[in-house]
Amino acid sequence: MDRILVVDDDVRILAALSRIFQSEGYEVVTHNDPSLAAREEGFQVVLTDFMMPYLNGIELLAALREKNPRAVRLMLTAAADFRTASEAVNRGEVFRLLGKPWSLSDLTSSVRQAFEHYRLVEANERLTREVAEKNAELLAINRDLERLVVERTTGLLDGLISALDYRDTETQWHSRRVSLYARRLAEEIGLQGAALDVIEQGALLHDIGKIGVKDSILLKPGPLTPDEWEEMRKHPEFGYRMLAKMPYLYDASLIVMQHQERWDGKGYPKKLSGESIVIGARIFAIVDTLDAITSDRPYRKGRDLQVARDEIARCSGTQFDPALAQAFLRVPESEWLRIRHQVEAMEAEEMQRFGHLPHPLAVA
């Protein structure tokens, strides 16, 4: 039921107001002592006289607002006090002023509007809470969907990398090593969060375009002819086309497209130079050299990490971004060895789970 608090130090006026509001169907609480009225709670509208002993109307409303912040505040005032009381309206402390003597229609209409205002504010707050709750639910759903997309995309990427590994045995586990090397070098220069994920993804997928290269070229045991090299050099563009249409992988696809570019502009496919090459591709160029030098190849054994460090220092400013080369040299050798051992442990675990499977192309 709508409840109104009425306060006036004149008991005759208080009784008259109580009868009027009861006849309007309101539950009425009355006080002729404003200090006692200040303790009341649980009403939607308060109507108080302005000039009263102990507390005037503005002081009473201020005290009531602390315990009843949403209650709508009305004030009765004589013409002589109207200017002072109107300042409270301007400050937002009072919803409406009513004159003494009052007009019955104006009085009942103002109280009715006060209750309507209270209900509108209450409904708005409820709707705001409901919208916030729905937004939170939608945000949670979006997070779940994003996580599912990431999980499935990651699974797809692992499958693509495994497919490439089966086609080109020289690349087996290379992609995983360089992805972790690239992330570590990116951390060294202060990159964080999503930027690290993009660089790791781009490095992991750098050779994915080789899936589009003919087996006769990709698996050729001897040196490639100029025409075959021309075909092989298309693999960055093949990889980019595979990935660029997926929003989740677009930034990574730029690394794939540019991973064979050089700081001095002598790389391929676009002969980009300097900082026109995305940072992830510049990082990749360094860690790819690290892995190429320190990994076993069919034609030679992997060489010492110091050989890779010397080569990267030597090619700083030509093949490699000099600032990134310096950052690479700052990273302790133990960090690169830790990552290599981490991938070796992954390889051993996979071998234990699936056993030693022959390369599919070797099966008659």
N, C-alpha and C positions, 0 to 999 in steps of 0.2 A: 504494500500500500504506500502511496506517496506520503511522505512525512515532512512537515514544516515546523521549524523552530521560530517562535514569535517572542520578541523581547521588547518590553516597554515598561518604564518605571511607573506609569499611570495605570493602575489596576482596572479602571473603567475602560480605557482604550484597549487594554489587553483582552478584557472579556469580550468586547465588541469584535475585535479581530478574530478571536477564537471562534465565536459563533459564525462569523462570515465564512471562515475557511472550513469549518466542520460541515456547513451546509453545502460547500463545494465538493465534499467527499474526501477531504484530506485528513490524515491523522495529525493532530496539532499538539505540540509541546510548548508550554508558555513559561516565561520567567519574567518577574518584575525586578529581579536583582541581576544585573549583567555579570557580576563576578561569579555567580552560580551558573548562569547560562554558558559561560565560557568553558565549562567542563563537559557540556553535552557532546554526544557523538551519534552517528547513525541517522542523519537526516539528509534530504536532498536539497532543500531550500531553507534559507534563514532570512527572516524579515526583522529588522531591529530599528528602534528609534535612534536618532542621532544624539540628542542632548539627554544624558542620564548621569546620575551620580556614580562615583567609583571608576567606571569605564564609559567613555563615549562610544558611539556606534562604530566609528572607524577602529578604535582600539579593540573593541569586542570582536569585530570581524577578523582582525589580524590574529587574535588569539584562537578563534575558532578554525581559521584556515590551517593551522598547524596540524590539527587532528582530523579535519574534514576538508582536505584540499580541493575536492571536486564539488563541494556544495556550492550552489548558486546563491550569491549574496545580494539582498535587496535592503534598502534603507529608507526609512521615513524621516522627513525633515521639514521643519517650519520654514517659511519664506525667509526669515531673518538669517537662518543658518545655511541657506541653500548654496551660497557661493563657496563656503568652506567645505561643505559635503561634496560639492561637484568636483572638487580637486581629487577626491578619492576615486571618482568615476574615471577621471582622466588618467589616473595612475593604474587603472585596471583592478583596483581593490573592490569595486562595487559594480555589479551587473547593471543595476538601474536604481535611480532615485525616484521616490514617490513623495508628493507633497502632503502636508497637513494643513487643513483637512483634506482628506482624500476623496476622489470620485470612486464610487463603488465599482463601476464598470472598468475603470482604469486599474484599480487595485486588483480585482479578480483576473483581469486580462494579463497583467504583468506577472502575477504569480503563476498563471497557467503557462505563459511563455518561459518562465524560469524553469519549471519542471520539464518542458519540452527541450529546452537547452541542455538540461542535465542529461536527459535520455539520449539526445544526439551526441553529446560528448562521450557518454558511456558506450554507445553503439560504435562510434568512431574508434575508440580505444580497443573495443573487442575485435572489430574488423582489422585493425592494425596488428593486433596479436595473432589473429588467424592468418593474415597474409604473411607475417613473419614466420609462423610455424610452417605454412605451405612452402615458403621460400627455402626454409631450412631443409624440408623434406626433398624438394627439388634439387637443392644443392647436394644432398647426400646421394640422391639417385644419379645425378650427373657425375659425382666422384666415383660411384660404383661403375658407371658406364665407362668413364675414362680409364679406370683401373682395368676393366675387362678388355677395352681396346688395346691398352698398353700390353697386357699379358698376351693377348692373341697375336698382336703385331710382333712382340718379342719372340713368340713361338714360331711365327712365320719367318722371321729373320734368321733364327737359328736353323730352320729347315733350309733356307736359301744358302746360308753359309755352308751347311753340311753338303748340300748338292754341289756347290762349287768345290769343296774339298775333295769330293769323289772324282770330279772331273780333272782337277789339277792337284796332284799329290804334293807338289812343292809348296802349295799355299796352306796345307793342313796345319791348323793351330796358329799359323802366322797372323790371321785376321784377329784372333782373340788376343794374342800378345800385343799387337800394335794398338788395339782399342784401349787396353789398360795402360800401355805406355803413354798414349796420347792424353788420356784423362789425367795421369800423374803430372805430365808437363803442363797441362792447362791449369792444374791446381797451383803449380809453382808460380805462374804469372798472375794468380789471384782470381781466376774465373771460378764461379760458384753455381750451384743449383742446376737449372735447366741447361745453361750453357755447357756445363760439363757433360750432361747426358747427350746433347747434340754432337759434341766432338767425339765421344765414345762411339755413338751410333755410326757417324760418318766414317770413322776409322775402321770399325767392324765391317762395314759394307763397301769399303773402297773398291774392291775388285769384283763386286757382284755383277758388273757388266760383262765379265768374261764368260758368263753363262751364254751370252749371245755370240761369242767367238767360235768359229768352226773348230771341231776337234782336230782337224788336219793341221791347223795352225797352233792351237793352244797346246796340243800334246806332241808337237813335232820334236823329235829328239835332237836334231841338229839346228844350226843357225837358220834364222828366218830370212827369206828374200825381201827386197825392198817393198814389194807389193804386199807380202805377208805382214811386214811391220806396219804398213799403212792400215791394214785391217785390224791388227792388234791394238793400235793406238786409238781405235774407236771405242774401246771398252769403257772409258770414263763417260762418254756420251750415252752409250747403251745403259749403263747403270743409272745415270741421271734420269733418263726417260722412264725407267722402271719405277723410280721412287718419287719423282717430283710431284706426281698427281695425288699423292697421299699427304694431306696436310701435316700429319704427325711426323712425317719424315722429310718434309720439304727442306728444312735447314740442313739436315744431314746430306740430302741429295746434292747440295752445292759443294760439300766437301768431296763427295764422290766425283763430281764433274771436274774438280780442280786439283785432285790429289797428285797429278803428274806435272803440275805447273812448277816453275822455278822462280826464285826471288829475282834473278837477273833477266827474266822474260824468255828464256830459251827452252821452256818446257812445252807441253802440249795439253789439250788440243787448241787452246785459244791464245797461247803465248802471253798470258797475263804476267804481270811483274809487280813486285813490291806489295804494298798493302791493298792493291786491287784484288789480290788473292785472299779469300776468306781465311780468318785466323785458324780455323780447324784444319784447312788444307796445308797451311804453313807449318802447323804443329806436326801433322801427319808426315810431311816430307822428312822431318828430322827423325822421328821414331821409326819410320820405315827403313831408313838407312841403318839405324841402330840394330833393328832385327835382322836385316839382310846380312850384315857383317858378322853378327854373333851366332847366327843359326847355321846348322849343317845344311849343305846342299849336295846333290848327287855327285858333283864334280869337285867338292872341297869340304873340309871340315870348318865348323864355325870358329871364328877367331876371337881373341880376347876383347873384353869390353873396352880396354884402353885404346885398341885399334879404332874402334867406332868413335870414341871421344876425339881422338886425333883427327879423324876424317871429317867429323862434323865441325870441329874448330877450323880446319883447313878450308872448308867450303862455306864458311860463314861469309855472308855478303854476296855470294855468287849463287850457289844452289839454295842456300838457306837464309831465312830472316835472321840477321845478326843478333837482334835482341833475344829471339827465341833460342838461338844457339848458345848464348851466354846463360840463359835460364836453364837450358839442358845441362850445361857443364856445372851448374851450381848444385844439381841434384846428386846426392851421394850415390856411388856405384851400388851400394847395398840395396837401394830402392829398386833399381832396375833388376838386380838379381832376385829380389823378393818377388817381383811381378812375374819374372820368368819361372820361378819355382812354383808360384801359384797356378800358372797355366799348366805346368807339367803335372801338378797334382790333379787338376781337372781332367787332363788327358788320361792319367792313370786310372782315375775313377771311372771314366767312360769305358776304357778297355776292360775294366773289371766287370762292369755291368753288362756289356754287350759282347765281350770277347774280341778276338782279333778277326775282323772281317776282311776278306780279300777285296781289293779294289775292283769294282764292278766291270771296268773296262778290261781287266786282266782275265775275266772269266770267259772261256771259249763258248 
